Amino acid sequence: MDCSADTMTNRLLQRSQSSLPVDDTTKTIAKRLEAYYRASIPVIAYYETKTQLHKINAEGTPEDVFLQLCTAIDSIF
C-alpha cells in the first residue's frame, strides 16, 4: 500500500486521540516511519524486479483502498 508519510502521520495522530496506547507522537511516528522505509524499500525493489508487486494507492478512503486491494487480489487468482 502506497501512502505518503504526511498521510500516515496524520492518520496515526488521529488514532492516538481515540485509542490506547497513546505513544503516537510526531517524534515517535517519524522514528517508526524511518524504520518502515529502511525495512520495506529493499523488499519492494526486489518484487518490482519480479513483476510480482501490486501497488495500492492508500491515500483514499478506507472503502476505496479496500476496493483496490480486492481488485489486486482478484487479479492474482
C-alpha positions as CSV (number, residue, x, y, z in Angstrom):
1,M,0.0,0.0,0.0
2,D,1.4,3.3,-1.1
3,C,0.7,6.3,1.1
4,S,2.6,9.5,1.8
5,A,4.4,10.0,5.1
6,D,2.2,13.0,5.8
7,T,-1.0,10.9,5.4
8,M,0.4,8.2,7.6
9,T,1.4,10.7,10.3
10,N,-2.0,12.4,10.2
11,R,-3.8,9.1,10.5
12,L,-1.7,7.9,13.4
13,L,-2.1,11.2,15.2
14,Q,-5.9,10.9,14.8
15,R,-5.8,7.3,16.0
16,S,-3.9,8.4,19.2
17,Q,-6.9,10.6,20.1
18,S,-9.3,7.7,20.2
19,S,-7.3,4.6,21.3
20,L,-4.7,3.4,23.6
21,P,-1.7,3.3,23.9
22,V,-1.1,7.0,23.3
23,D,2.5,6.9,22.3
24,D,1.7,8.2,18.8
25,T,3.6,11.5,18.9
26,T,5.1,13.2,15.9
27,K,8.6,12.2,17.0
28,T,7.6,8.5,17.6
29,I,5.8,8.3,14.3
30,A,8.8,9.7,12.5
31,K,11.1,7.1,14.0
32,R,8.6,4.3,13.1
33,L,8.3,5.6,9.5
34,E,12.1,5.7,9.2
35,A,12.3,2.1,10.3
36,Y,9.5,1.1,8.0
37,Y,11.2,2.7,5.0
38,R,14.6,1.1,5.8
39,A,13.0,-2.4,6.0
40,S,10.5,-2.1,3.2
41,I,12.3,-0.4,0.4
42,P,14.6,-3.4,-0.4
43,V,11.6,-5.8,-0.3
44,I,9.6,-3.5,-2.7
45,A,12.6,-3.2,-5.0
46,Y,13.0,-7.0,-5.1
47,Y,9.4,-7.7,-6.0
48,E,9.3,-4.9,-8.6
49,T,12.1,-6.8,-10.5
50,K,10.0,-9.9,-10.3
51,T,6.8,-8.1,-11.5
52,Q,5.0,-9.5,-8.5
53,L,4.2,-6.2,-6.9
54,H,0.8,-4.7,-6.9
55,K,0.8,-1.1,-5.6
56,I,-2.3,0.1,-3.9
57,N,-2.9,3.8,-3.6
58,A,-3.7,4.1,0.1
59,E,-4.4,7.9,0.1
60,G,-8.1,7.4,-0.4
61,T,-10.9,6.4,1.9
62,P,-10.9,3.0,3.6
63,E,-13.6,1.9,1.2
64,D,-11.5,2.9,-1.9
65,V,-8.4,1.3,-0.6
66,F,-10.3,-1.9,0.2
67,L,-11.8,-2.0,-3.3
68,Q,-8.3,-1.6,-4.9
69,L,-6.9,-4.3,-2.6
70,C,-9.7,-6.7,-3.6
71,T,-9.2,-6.0,-7.3
72,A,-5.4,-6.7,-6.9
73,I,-6.1,-9.9,-5.1
74,D,-8.7,-11.0,-7.7
75,S,-6.2,-10.4,-10.5
76,I,-3.9,-12.9,-8.9
77,F,-6.4,-15.7,-8.5
